[in-house]
Amino acid sequence: MSLMEHGGVPIRPVTAVAWTSNSSTCPKDFTLINITEDGAAANFTRSFAMKSGYYLCYSKDLSGGMVVSDIQVISDKEAIPHGYCYIAEHLEPKASVWKKKRVCVRLVPVGSVDTAVLDIRLTAKSKMMLQHYTCVGDIHGYVMWSRKGQFSGPMPQAKPRSVSLDLHRLSLEQPGPPLPLRPSSVGLYSNPPPLPPGKFSKRRSNLQTTDTVDKAADNSSIYGITAIDGVPFTLHPKFDVQTNSTTPHLNSQLNNIRIKSLQDIENEYNYTFAVEESAAKRTRPSVPTGGAL
């Protein structure tokens, strides 16, 4: 169950923290903290000679999708923690903030955490304690406090629906069968015969029974025809032995082919390596290793 503020309003987390010079430079949807909990002015001045200072402000606008999960005050000699960033500065021209101590926050997506920083308060340096708040640290004469807890996420908005689309889905009318596709190239056939719906050429029916890949492809265009449908299969006259005049000559060459047995091949290509063996058996001449010339 999410926490509720007074009046039943859901608690929203802090989504951004920043410095601002005054209310005119304070960004939209930001709340400027101009007074502390103990009644002092929350104006951060750099020195006594300066008449104007700057203020701390925070936002609870969830449109950016990020929330502040933690806030810290570090000195200029400390390295910023991993995953943290310094807060933004919305100041007047030539204005700057005190650099001896810096405020840094950790921003995370709103859907990644259940608890976050819910509120930020300031007090003057005193022994005043704030219940349900945690002391973040002191900075330039003020003590910063934060309150963490569970928060309420953004309310889900109803998605608009199309009435016409819903009525179309509820319609009892069944769509008619698709019309047969026409061949894209008319140069393949002089008078292409019409192909009735639901019937295939003989060649396509054979392909469907033997090749599952072609069957899956033909199902997507079941009423269409391909560029090779109706083209007769014939041999080139050069390779047609029935019409070729050189048929007797080819038959004679085929009849003269003699199939050799394994023994015939051994007898014809037998090699004993006698020359190599005699050369290997020859005695090498001895070479004198020393003696007078």
C-alpha positions in Angstrom: 0.0 0.0 0.0 1.4 3.4 -0.9 1.7 6.2 1.5 -0.8 9.0 1.4 -0.5 12.7 2.4 -3.1 14.6 4.2 -6.4 14.6 2.3 -5.7 11.2 0.6 -3.3 12.6 -2.1 -0.6 10.1 -3.1 2.9 10.9 -2.1 5.1 11.8 -5.1 8.9 11.4 -4.9 11.5 14.1 -5.5 12.6 13.9 -9.2 15.2 16.8 -9.3 17.1 19.2 -7.1 18.7 22.4 -8.2 20.1 25.8 -7.2 18.3 29.0 -8.3 18.9 32.7 -7.7 15.3 33.7 -7.1 11.8 32.9 -8.0 12.2 34.3 -11.5 15.0 31.9 -12.4 13.4 29.0 -10.6 12.3 26.4 -13.3 8.7 25.5 -13.9 7.3 22.7 -11.6 10.1 23.4 -9.0 9.4 24.4 -5.4 11.7 27.0 -4.0 12.7 26.7 -0.3 12.9 30.3 0.9 12.6 29.7 4.6 14.0 27.1 7.1 12.0 25.0 9.5 13.1 27.2 12.4 12.0 30.5 10.7 15.2 31.8 9.2 15.7 32.9 5.6 17.0 30.1 3.5 19.2 32.4 1.4 22.6 30.9 0.7 25.0 33.9 0.5 28.6 33.5 -0.4 29.9 36.3 1.8 28.7 39.2 3.9 29.6 41.7 1.2 27.1 40.1 -1.2 23.5 41.3 -0.9 22.0 38.5 -3.1 22.4 34.7 -2.8 20.7 31.6 -4.1 18.1 29.1 -2.9 17.6 25.4 -3.0 14.7 24.1 -5.0 13.3 20.7 -5.9 10.7 19.2 -8.3 8.3 16.3 -8.1 7.4 16.2 -11.8 7.4 12.5 -13.0 7.3 13.3 -16.7 11.0 12.7 -17.0 10.7 9.1 -15.7 13.5 9.6 -13.1 13.5 9.9 -9.3 16.0 11.0 -6.6 16.9 7.8 -4.7 19.5 9.5 -2.5 21.1 12.9 -1.7 24.5 13.7 -0.2 26.6 16.7 0.8 30.3 16.3 0.0 33.3 18.6 0.4 35.5 19.8 -2.5 38.2 17.3 -1.4 35.9 14.3 -1.7 35.3 12.5 -5.0 31.7 12.3 -6.1 30.3 8.8 -5.4 29.7 6.4 -8.2 26.3 6.9 -9.8 25.8 10.4 -8.4 25.8 13.8 -10.1 25.9 17.4 -8.9 22.6 19.2 -8.9 21.8 21.7 -11.6 22.3 25.5 -11.3 19.7 27.9 -12.6 21.3 31.2 -11.7 21.5 34.7 -12.9 24.4 35.8 -15.2 27.7 36.0 -13.4 26.3 34.2 -10.3 27.8 31.1 -8.9 27.4 28.8 -5.9 29.8 28.0 -3.1 32.2 25.2 -4.1 33.6 24.2 -0.7 30.7 21.9 -0.3 28.5 20.5 -3.0 25.1 18.7 -3.2 24.9 15.6 -5.3 22.0 13.3 -6.0 21.5 9.8 -7.4 18.9 9.6 -10.2 17.3 6.3 -11.1 14.4 5.2 -13.3 11.1 5.5 -11.5 10.3 1.8 -12.1 13.5 0.5 -10.7 13.0 1.4 -7.0 10.2 1.3 -4.5 11.6 4.0 -2.1 13.1 7.4 -2.9 13.5 10.9 -1.4 10.1 12.2 -0.7 10.9 15.6 0.8 13.8 18.0 1.5 13.9 20.5 4.4 16.4 23.1 5.7 17.2 24.3 9.2 19.6 26.8 10.6 22.6 25.5 12.5 21.1 24.6 15.8 20.1 21.7 17.9 16.7 21.4 16.2 15.8 17.9 15.1 13.2 17.0 12.5 11.2 13.8 13.1 11.1 11.2 10.3 13.9 13.1 8.5 17.5 12.1 8.1 20.3 14.7 8.3 22.1 14.9 5.0 24.8 17.4 6.1 25.5 21.0 6.7 26.3 23.4 3.9 27.1 27.1 4.2 25.3 27.7 7.5 22.4 25.4 7.0 21.5 21.8 7.7 19.9 19.8 5.0 17.4 17.1 5.9 15.7 14.5 3.6 12.8 12.1 4.1 12.8 8.7 2.3 10.0 6.3 1.9 7.7 4.5 -0.5 6.0 6.5 -3.1 3.1 6.3 -5.5 3.9 5.7 -9.2 2.2 7.7 -11.9 -1.4 6.8 -12.5 -1.9 4.6 -15.5 -3.9 6.2 -18.3 -6.5 4.4 -20.3 -5.4 3.6 -23.8 -7.7 4.9 -26.4 -9.4 2.2 -28.5 -10.7 2.4 -32.0 -14.4 1.6 -32.2 -14.3 0.8 -35.9 -11.5 -1.7 -35.4 -13.5 -3.5 -32.6 -16.6 -3.6 -34.8 -14.5 -5.0 -37.7 -13.2 -7.8 -35.4 -16.8 -8.6 -34.3 -18.1 -8.8 -37.9 -19.4 -12.1 -39.0 -18.6 -11.6 -42.6 -15.9 -13.8 -43.9 -13.3 -12.4 -46.4 -13.6 -13.7 -49.9 -10.9 -15.9 -51.5 -8.0 -14.0 -53.0 -7.9 -13.4 -56.7 -5.3 -15.3 -58.9 -2.1 -13.4 -59.6 -1.3 -12.4 -63.1 2.1 -13.0 -64.6 4.4 -10.0 -64.4 6.0 -10.7 -67.8 3.9 -11.3 -70.8 6.9 -12.1 -73.0 7.0 -15.7 -71.8 3.7 -16.7 -73.2 1.9 -15.6 -76.3 -1.5 -16.7 -75.0 -1.1 -17.9 -71.4 -3.9 -20.2 -70.5 -6.0 -19.2 -67.4 -5.3 -21.1 -64.3 -8.4 -21.9 -62.3 -8.3 -21.2 -58.5 -7.3 -24.2 -56.5 -5.5 -26.0 -59.3 -1.8 -26.3 -60.0 0.3 -27.2 -62.9 1.7 -30.8 -63.0 5.2 -29.6 -62.4 4.2 -27.5 -59.3 2.2 -30.4 -57.8 5.3 -32.7 -58.2 7.5 -30.1 -56.4 5.0 -29.8 -53.6 5.1 -33.5 -52.8 8.9 -33.8 -52.9 10.2 -30.6 -51.5 8.9 -29.3 -48.2 10.6 -26.0 -48.6 8.9 -25.3 -51.9 5.7 -26.4 -50.4 5.9 -23.8 -47.7 6.8 -21.1 -50.3 3.9 -22.1 -52.6 1.3 -21.9 -49.8 1.9 -18.2 -49.6 1.0 -17.7 -53.3 -1.3 -20.7 -53.8 -3.3 -19.2 -56.7 -0.3 -17.7 -58.6 1.8 -19.1 -61.4 5.6 -19.0 -62.0 7.6 -18.0 -65.0 8.5 -21.6 -65.9 5.0 -23.0 -65.7 3.9 -24.4 -69.1 7.4 -24.4 -70.6 8.0 -27.9 -72.1 11.2 -29.8 -71.2 13.2 -30.7 -74.3 16.8 -31.7 -75.1 19.1 -29.6 -77.3 19.3 -31.2 -80.8 23.0 -31.7 -80.3 22.4 -34.2 -77.5 19.3 -35.8 -79.0 20.4 -39.3 -80.2 17.1 -39.9 -82.0 17.3 -37.0 -84.4 21.1 -36.6 -84.6 22.7 -37.9 -87.8 25.8 -39.1 -86.0 23.9 -41.7 -84.0 25.7 -44.8 -85.6 29.1 -43.2 -85.0 28.3 -42.6 -81.4 26.9 -46.1 -80.9 30.1 -47.6 -82.4 32.2 -45.6 -80.0 30.2 -46.7 -77.1 30.4 -50.3 -78.2 34.2 -50.2 -78.5 34.7 -49.1 -74.9 36.3 -52.0 -73.0 36.0 -52.2 -69.3 39.3 -53.3 -67.7 39.5 -55.6 -64.8 41.7 -55.2 -61.8 44.2 -57.8 -63.1 44.3 -56.1 -66.5 45.2 -52.8 -64.8 47.9 -54.5 -62.8 49.4 -56.2 -65.8 49.4 -53.0 -67.9 50.7 -50.6 -65.3 53.0 -53.0 -63.3 56.3 -51.4 -62.2 58.8 -53.3 -60.1 61.1 -50.4 -59.2 64.1 -52.5 -60.2 66.1 -49.5 -61.4 65.7 -47.7 -58.0 66.6 -50.8 -56.1 69.8 -51.4 -58.1 70.8 -47.8 -57.7 70.3 -48.1 -53.9 72.5 -51.2 -53.7 75.5 -49.7 -55.4 78.5 -49.2 -53.1 79.6 -45.7 -52.7 83.3 -45.0 -53.4 85.4 -44.5 -50.3 86.9 -41.0 -49.9 90.3 -40.8 -48.1 90.2 -38.7 -45.0 93.9 -37.9 -44.7 97.4 -38.6 -46.1 100.0 -37.0 -48.1 99.2 -35.4 -51.4 
